[in-house]
């Protein structure tokens, strides 16, 4: 017999925490479609940000479905997503851990020239620019962690599973797998 499991899950956390990886793992464990926000909503080829009104429309289409896992929700359209969320999985890791992961991931992508976000690639020019994902981590870290705290205090917010260590991921995924089989 299958036990009920949340069917619309938002993974939230700071840049570099592992949101996309965890969202994919949750989708697999829970049998839910996973949506990569950077690929499907945020970025066009050439590191061109998709216009915000188009992002809102795309987000609205995704959350209209009965089942999904989103690996983030950008602030300028998060209001479209939140009324539909059954569960927030918040990665609330320390800065040293998330920045270390981001630095390692970015270096590997830079060397390998891995394509990400609609064929875009990391470049030294972008990495050293004001738009660098490394700088973005430093600028957004406190704000994203504060959002987690606000949701925790808000009785009207969706239920949250707050992970403070990567060691908590295995039991979380095992819980999804048990509830869907």
N, C-alpha and C positions, 0 to 999 in steps of 0.2 A: 504494500500500500504506500502511496506517495504522500508525504507530509507537505503541507503548503510551504512554499518558499517565496521570498520576495521576487517579483517578476520585472521590476523596473528599478535598477540599481545605479546610483551615481557614485563613482569613485572620485574622491576629492583629496587634494594634498598639494604640497609645495612642488615646485619644479624640480625634477630629478628624483622624486621619491619612489617612482616605479608605478605610477598610476596606470599607464597603458599595459604594462606587463600583468599587473594584478587584474585589471579589467578583463583581459583575455583569459586569464586563468579562471576567474569567476564565471565568465561566459561558458567555458568548457565544462567546469564542474557542475554548473547549474543548468546547462543546456539552454542558454540564452544567447541571442545575437549580440555581439559586441560591436560598438561603433567607436572608431578612432576619430575624435573630434578634430585633431589637427589635419588629418587627411580629408575627412568627409565634409567638414564645415569651415575650418579656419583658414587654410592656406591654399593658394593656387600656385602653379609653377612659377619659378622666378622669385620665390619668397614674397609674393604679392598677397597681402591680406585680403580675403574675400570681403566685400562690402558688408557692413553690419546688418543691413536689412535682409540681405540674402542669407546671412548666417542665422538670423532669427527664423526665417522661413524654413530652412533646412532642419534646424533644431525642432521646430514645431512638428514637422513631418515625422521625425524620428520618435518623439515622445507621444505621438498620437497612437503608435503601436502599443499592443498589450504587453510586449516583452522586449527588454533591452538592457544593456549595460553600457553606460557612457563612461569614458575614461577621464572626463572633466566636464565642466560647464563654464564657459567664459563669462565673466561678470556682466558684459553688456547684453547677454540673453539668458542668464541664469534664471530670471523670473519666468521664462517660458517653460523651463524644465521642472522647477521645484514643486509645483502643484501635482505633478505626476509621479514623483519619486516615492517608492515604497521603502527604500533603505539607502542610507548614505554609508559608504565605507570610507572612513577618513584615515589617510596615512599621515600621522602626526609624528614624524621622525625628527630627531635633532638635526640642526643645520649641518653639522660636520658629516653626518651620514648621507643626507640627501645631496649636499654639494659634492661630496666625494664620488657618489654614484654618477652625478651629472658630469663631472669633470672627466671621469673614466669613459663614460659613454660617448661624450663629445669627442674625446681624443681618438677613440677607436673609429668613430664615423669619419672623422677628418682624415685619418690615415687610409682607411679603406675606401673612402669616397662612397659610402653607403647612401643609397637614395632613400629619402624620407619625405613625408608630407608632399605627395604629388610630384615626385621626381626631384625635389630640391635636395641639395647636398650641403653639408657643413663646409665652410671655407675659412681659411685663416683671416681673410678680410672681414667676413661677417663675425667671426669669433672675437676679433679685436675691436669691433665697432660698438657704438652706443646701443645697437640692437642685439647685442650678443645674448645668447641664452644664459650664459654665466652671469652677466650683469642683471638679467631679468630675474634670476634666482635671488640675488641679493636685494633687489628692489621690491620683490613681491612676497618674500618669505613671511615677514611679520603679518602682512595683511591676510594671507591665506590661512595662517595658523589662527589668527583672530576670528576668521569666519567659522572655523571649526568650533571654537569656544562659544560663539554666539549661537550656533545651532544646538550645542549641548545645553545651553541655558533656556532655549526657546521651547516651551511646551507644545507649540504648534508646528514645530519642525518635524520632518520625518524621523523615524528611529535611526540611530547612528551606531555603527560599530567603529570605535576609534582604536586604531592600531598604533602603538608607540614603539614597536620593535618588529623587525622582519621575522623574528621567531614566532610571531602571532599569525603569520600568513598560512602556514601549514594547517593548523587547527581550523582556521576560518574556512579554507577550501575543503577540508574533510567534512565540515559541517554542511556545506552546500551539497557535496556529493551524497552524504547520508540522507539528506532531506529530499533528494530528487530520485532516489532509487528505491 
